[in-house]
Amino acid sequence: MYYKSNMRGQNNLVSNQSGMVAFVVTSFIIIMMSLVVLAFSQNTRREQRQALDRQLSTQAYYTAESAVNETIKYIKDNTAQTPLPVGFKEKKDNCESLTGTDIDKLGGQDSENTFKYTCVMWNIYPKQLVLQELNDQGKIISVNTKDSNLSKLKISWEDVDWKDDTVGRIGFCPTSGNNFSATTIYDCNIGILRASIIPFTGDRTSLIDSTYTVFLRPKNGSTAVYSPHNSGSSTQGNVVGSTCDTKTCSVTINNLPGGNNFLLLKSIYRKSNVTIEGFTAAGVPVEFSEGQIEIDVTARASDIIKRIKVAVPKGHYDRSGYSVEALDGICKKLEVWPTSSTNPCP
């Protein structure tokens, strides 16, 4: 009897599983809570990393700007000397560090090695001059070349708001004719450039006679190669059609006057990004000597890298886009078209 009773108690103990459901539910809740906590922690780490990346990205950008400024100073200090210092490179096209007495000129590194210039390159004789967001106030830039062999200028420009998914940016530009009609509204999506080539000879009369002004108008299906006048004003102010695709328009101007030349550019109706290239009479690209310095730098903040490429003006030829400025209004008497217009000036 004792044996049977003991077996019955064991059977009852084994078959009693009333707490198993609670154990399974509790385990499931613990697992789910662990997964939720893990997801929150990963999201928090990701947000922290993104915030750190934004901060480091800003610091890397400012470090790159510092590299640009230090490079400008380094180049100007060296090019101000005649002759150029031994070892100074007019064109540096690699990321190697400076050597000799210049080894510490572009250190760009803090005591903890967190911010660093990883690559600094430059070219004081670029083959392209770049003007960003040119407007109707205009810019003056020197187009003198290293070997004084400039014969042709190719001026290319595009609208600053152009995007890769934009279609038909010049859809309303004319396909024939260059002149403006008095009743025509300018509907082209790329601005007109006013270009003036100013030869600086030191003589006022020749300056007046030899300055060449032309209006470069976007035009579909045009081959734009234009030769300026030799002297006089009869051919001044012509409207020249340019070669255009869906993004960029360009005009090549031949037979440039010899000597020192400056280029005055204005973008009318719309802002433009402009690229200027020069060529010899044989079509060989030239190197500009006074217009701009090309600087390309890369900087690092921890593990984030930023690269900046800029075109820095060598000389400043700023001018206003107008002749007279006054605190009060100015009333001008003009002859206008049509003749039925009224003159409000007393």
C-alpha positions as CSV (number, residue, x, y, z in Angstrom):
1,M,0.0,0.0,0.0
2,Y,2.8,2.4,0.8
3,Y,4.4,1.8,-2.6
4,K,1.2,2.4,-4.6
5,S,0.5,5.6,-2.6
6,N,4.0,6.9,-3.4
7,M,3.6,6.3,-7.1
8,R,0.2,8.0,-7.1
9,G,1.8,11.1,-5.5
10,Q,4.6,11.2,-8.1
11,N,2.1,10.9,-10.9
12,N,0.1,13.8,-9.6
13,L,3.3,15.9,-9.3
14,V,4.4,15.2,-12.8
15,S,1.0,15.8,-14.4
16,N,0.4,19.1,-12.6
17,Q,1.4,21.7,-15.3
18,S,-0.9,24.5,-14.4
19,G,2.1,27.1,-14.2
20,M,3.5,26.4,-17.7
21,V,1.3,28.9,-19.5
22,A,2.4,31.7,-17.1
23,F,6.0,30.8,-17.7
24,V,5.6,30.9,-21.5
25,V,3.8,34.2,-21.4
26,T,6.3,35.7,-19.0
27,S,9.2,34.5,-21.2
28,F,7.5,36.0,-24.3
29,I,6.9,39.3,-22.6
30,I,10.6,39.4,-21.5
31,I,11.8,38.7,-25.0
32,M,9.5,41.3,-26.6
33,M,10.6,43.9,-24.0
34,S,14.2,43.1,-24.7
35,L,13.7,43.5,-28.4
36,V,12.0,46.8,-27.9
37,V,14.8,48.1,-25.6
38,L,17.4,46.9,-28.1
39,A,15.6,48.7,-30.9
40,F,15.4,51.9,-28.9
41,S,19.0,51.7,-28.0
42,Q,20.1,51.1,-31.6
43,N,17.9,54.0,-32.7
44,T,19.4,56.2,-30.0
45,R,22.9,55.2,-31.1
46,R,22.0,55.9,-34.7
47,E,20.6,59.4,-33.8
48,Q,23.7,60.1,-31.8
49,R,25.9,59.1,-34.7
50,Q,24.0,61.2,-37.2
51,A,24.2,64.2,-34.9
52,L,28.0,63.6,-34.5
53,D,28.3,63.2,-38.3
54,R,26.6,66.5,-38.8
55,Q,28.8,68.2,-36.3
56,L,32.0,66.6,-37.8
57,S,30.8,67.4,-41.3
58,T,30.5,71.1,-40.3
59,Q,33.9,71.0,-38.6
60,A,35.5,69.3,-41.7
61,Y,34.0,72.0,-44.0
62,Y,35.3,74.8,-41.8
63,T,38.7,73.0,-41.7
64,A,38.7,72.9,-45.5
65,E,37.8,76.6,-45.6
66,S,40.8,77.3,-43.3
67,A,42.9,75.3,-45.7
68,V,41.7,77.4,-48.6
69,N,42.5,80.6,-46.7
70,E,46.0,79.4,-45.7
71,T,46.7,78.3,-49.2
72,I,45.7,81.7,-50.6
73,K,48.1,83.4,-48.1
74,Y,50.9,81.0,-48.9
75,I,50.5,81.5,-52.7
76,K,50.3,85.3,-52.4
77,D,53.3,85.5,-50.1
78,N,55.4,83.5,-52.6
79,T,54.1,85.1,-55.9
80,A,54.8,88.6,-54.4
81,Q,58.5,87.8,-54.5
82,T,60.6,88.3,-57.7
83,P,61.9,85.9,-58.7
84,L,59.7,83.2,-57.2
85,P,61.2,81.4,-54.2
86,V,63.1,78.2,-55.0
87,G,60.9,75.2,-54.5
88,F,57.6,77.0,-54.9
89,K,55.3,75.1,-57.2
90,E,53.1,77.1,-59.6
91,K,51.0,74.0,-60.0
92,K,50.6,71.4,-57.3
93,D,48.6,68.4,-58.6
94,N,49.2,65.9,-55.8
95,C,48.5,65.4,-52.1
96,E,52.1,65.4,-51.0
97,S,53.1,67.6,-48.0
98,L,55.3,70.7,-48.5
99,T,59.0,70.2,-47.9
100,G,62.0,72.3,-46.9
101,T,61.3,75.6,-45.2
102,D,57.6,75.4,-46.2
103,I,56.9,72.1,-44.4
104,D,54.9,73.8,-41.6
105,K,53.2,76.4,-43.8
106,L,50.1,74.2,-44.3
107,G,50.1,72.1,-41.2
108,G,46.4,72.3,-40.6
109,Q,46.4,70.0,-37.6
110,D,45.4,70.4,-33.9
111,S,47.2,68.9,-31.0
112,E,45.0,65.9,-30.9
113,N,45.2,65.2,-34.6
114,T,41.4,65.5,-34.9
115,F,41.2,68.2,-37.7
116,K,43.7,67.9,-40.5
117,Y,44.3,69.0,-44.1
118,T,44.6,65.7,-45.9
119,C,45.2,67.1,-49.4
120,V,46.0,70.6,-50.8
121,M,46.4,71.3,-54.5
122,W,46.5,74.5,-56.5
123,N,47.2,75.9,-60.0
124,I,48.0,79.6,-60.4
125,Y,47.7,79.3,-64.2
126,P,44.3,77.7,-64.7
127,K,42.9,76.9,-68.1
128,Q,39.4,78.0,-67.1
129,L,37.9,81.0,-65.4
130,V,34.7,80.5,-63.5
131,L,32.0,83.0,-62.5
132,Q,29.2,81.7,-60.3
133,E,25.7,83.4,-60.2
134,L,26.6,86.2,-62.5
135,N,23.9,88.9,-62.6
136,D,23.2,92.2,-64.3
137,Q,25.7,94.0,-62.0
138,G,28.5,92.4,-63.9
139,K,32.0,91.3,-63.1
140,I,35.4,92.4,-64.6
141,I,38.1,89.7,-64.9
142,S,41.6,89.8,-66.5
143,V,42.0,87.4,-69.4
144,N,45.8,87.9,-69.7
145,T,47.6,84.7,-70.3
146,K,51.0,83.2,-69.2
147,D,52.5,83.3,-72.6
148,S,50.6,86.3,-74.1
149,N,49.2,84.1,-76.9
150,L,45.5,84.6,-76.5
151,S,43.6,84.8,-79.8
152,K,40.2,83.3,-79.0
153,L,37.8,83.3,-76.1
154,K,35.1,80.7,-75.6
155,I,32.4,81.8,-73.2
156,S,29.9,79.2,-72.0
157,W,27.1,79.8,-69.6
158,E,24.0,78.0,-68.1
159,D,21.1,78.9,-65.9
160,V,21.9,78.7,-62.2
161,D,18.5,76.9,-61.5
162,W,19.1,74.2,-64.1
163,K,18.6,70.6,-62.8
164,D,19.3,67.2,-64.2
165,D,15.5,66.4,-64.4
166,T,14.8,69.7,-66.2
167,V,13.6,69.3,-69.8
168,G,13.6,71.9,-72.6
169,R,15.3,74.7,-70.7
170,I,15.8,76.6,-74.0
171,G,12.5,75.6,-75.5
172,F,11.5,79.2,-76.0
173,C,14.8,80.5,-77.4
174,P,14.7,81.6,-81.0
175,T,15.8,79.3,-83.9
176,S,16.5,82.1,-86.4
177,G,17.4,85.8,-86.2
178,N,19.4,87.6,-83.6
179,N,17.7,91.0,-83.2
180,F,14.9,91.8,-80.7
181,S,11.4,92.8,-81.8
182,A,9.9,95.7,-80.0
183,T,6.9,93.6,-79.1
184,T,8.7,90.4,-78.2
185,I,8.8,89.1,-74.6
186,Y,12.0,87.4,-73.6
187,D,10.8,83.9,-72.8
188,C,14.1,82.0,-73.0
189,N,15.1,80.1,-69.9
190,I,18.8,81.0,-70.2
191,G,19.9,84.6,-69.8
192,I,21.6,86.9,-72.3
193,L,25.3,87.8,-71.7
194,R,26.6,91.2,-72.3
195,A,30.4,90.9,-73.0
196,S,32.8,93.8,-73.3
197,I,36.4,93.1,-74.2
198,I,38.5,96.0,-72.9
199,P,42.1,96.3,-74.1
200,F,44.3,98.2,-71.6
201,T,46.9,100.1,-73.6
202,G,47.1,103.2,-71.5
203,D,45.8,105.4,-74.3
204,R,42.3,106.7,-73.9
205,T,41.5,107.1,-77.6
206,S,42.5,103.5,-78.5
207,L,40.7,102.3,-75.4
208,I,37.5,103.9,-76.7
209,D,37.9,102.7,-80.2
210,S,39.1,99.2,-79.4
211,T,36.6,98.2,-76.7
212,Y,34.3,95.7,-78.1
213,T,30.8,95.0,-76.8
214,V,28.5,92.2,-77.9
215,F,25.2,90.7,-76.6
216,L,25.4,86.9,-76.6
217,R,21.8,85.5,-77.0
218,P,20.8,81.9,-76.6
219,K,19.7,80.5,-79.9
220,N,18.7,76.9,-81.0
221,G,20.7,75.4,-83.8
222,S,23.3,78.1,-84.2
223,T,27.0,77.7,-84.7
224,A,28.5,80.6,-82.8
225,V,31.9,81.8,-83.9
226,Y,32.2,85.6,-84.1
227,S,35.0,88.0,-85.0
228,P,35.0,91.4,-83.4
229,H,35.4,94.7,-85.3
230,N,38.8,96.2,-86.0
231,S,38.0,99.8,-85.1
232,G,35.2,102.3,-84.8
233,S,31.7,102.0,-83.3
234,S,29.6,100.9,-86.2
235,T,29.7,97.2,-85.3
236,Q,29.3,97.8,-81.5
237,G,26.4,96.2,-79.6
238,N,25.6,93.4,-82.0
239,V,23.3,90.6,-80.9
240,V,25.1,87.3,-81.6
241,G,23.3,83.9,-81.5
242,S,25.0,81.2,-79.4
243,T,25.3,77.5,-79.8
244,C,23.0,75.9,-77.2
245,D,22.0,72.4,-76.0
246,T,19.5,71.6,-73.3
247,K,21.8,73.0,-70.6
248,T,24.6,75.1,-71.9
249,C,25.1,77.9,-74.4
250,S,28.5,79.0,-75.8
251,V,30.1,81.5,-78.1
252,T,33.7,81.7,-79.4
253,I,35.0,85.2,-80.1
254,N,38.0,85.4,-82.5
255,N,40.7,87.9,-83.4
256,L,41.1,89.4,-79.9
257,P,43.3,92.5,-79.7
258,G,46.8,92.0,-78.6
259,G,48.2,93.1,-75.2
260,N,46.5,93.2,-71.8
261,N,42.7,92.5,-72.0
262,F,39.9,92.6,-69.5
263,L,36.5,91.0,-69.9
264,L,33.4,92.7,-68.5
265,L,30.4,90.3,-68.3
266,K,26.8,90.8,-67.3
267,S,24.0,88.3,-67.3
268,I,20.7,89.9,-68.3
269,Y,17.2,88.6,-67.4
270,R,18.5,85.6,-65.5
271,K,21.5,84.7,-63.4
272,S,24.1,82.5,-65.1
273,N,27.1,80.3,-64.2
274,V,29.8,81.2,-66.7
275,T,33.0,79.4,-67.8
276,I,35.7,81.2,-69.8
277,E,38.3,79.3,-71.9
278,G,41.1,80.8,-74.0
279,F,42.9,79.4,-77.1
280,T,45.7,80.3,-79.4
281,A,45.2,81.0,-83.1
282,A,45.9,77.3,-83.7
283,G,43.3,76.2,-81.1
284,V,45.6,75.2,-78.3
285,P,44.3,76.0,-74.8
286,V,46.0,78.8,-73.0
287,E,46.8,79.3,-69.3
288,F,45.4,82.5,-67.7
289,S,47.9,84.4,-65.5
290,E,45.9,87.1,-63.7
291,G,42.3,86.1,-63.5
292,Q,42.0,83.4,-60.9
293,I,43.8,80.9,-58.8
294,E,42.4,77.3,-58.7
295,I,42.5,75.7,-55.3
296,D,41.4,72.2,-54.4
297,V,41.6,71.1,-50.8
298,T,40.4,68.1,-48.7
299,A,40.1,68.2,-44.9
300,R,39.2,65.7,-42.2
301,A,37.4,65.9,-38.9
302,S,37.8,62.6,-37.1
303,D,36.5,60.1,-39.8
304,I,34.5,62.6,-41.9
305,I,36.1,64.1,-45.0
306,K,35.1,67.3,-46.9
307,R,36.5,68.5,-50.3
308,I,36.3,72.1,-51.6
309,K,37.4,73.3,-55.0
310,V,37.3,77.1,-55.5
311,A,38.4,79.7,-58.0
312,V,39.9,82.6,-56.1
313,P,40.2,86.0,-57.9
314,K,43.8,87.2,-58.2
315,G,42.9,90.8,-58.6
316,H,39.8,92.8,-57.6
317,Y,38.2,94.9,-60.4
318,D,34.8,95.4,-58.8
319,R,32.6,98.1,-60.3
320,S,29.1,99.2,-59.8
321,G,26.4,98.3,-62.3
322,Y,25.4,101.9,-62.6
323,S,26.9,105.4,-63.2
324,V,25.2,107.5,-60.6
325,E,24.0,106.8,-57.1
326,A,21.9,109.3,-55.1
327,L,20.0,109.4,-51.8
328,D,17.0,111.0,-53.6
329,G,15.4,110.0,-56.8
330,I,16.7,111.1,-60.1
331,C,14.4,112.1,-63.0
332,K,15.9,111.5,-66.4
333,K,14.5,112.7,-69.7
334,L,14.6,109.9,-72.3
335,E,13.4,109.3,-75.8
336,V,11.3,106.2,-75.8
337,W,9.4,104.0,-78.2
338,P,6.6,104.3,-79.2
339,T,6.3,108.1,-79.5
340,S,2.8,108.0,-77.9
341,S,4.5,107.4,-74.5
342,T,4.3,110.4,-72.1
343,N,7.3,112.1,-70.3
344,P,6.7,112.4,-66.5
345,C,9.8,114.6,-66.0
346,P,9.0,118.3,-65.6
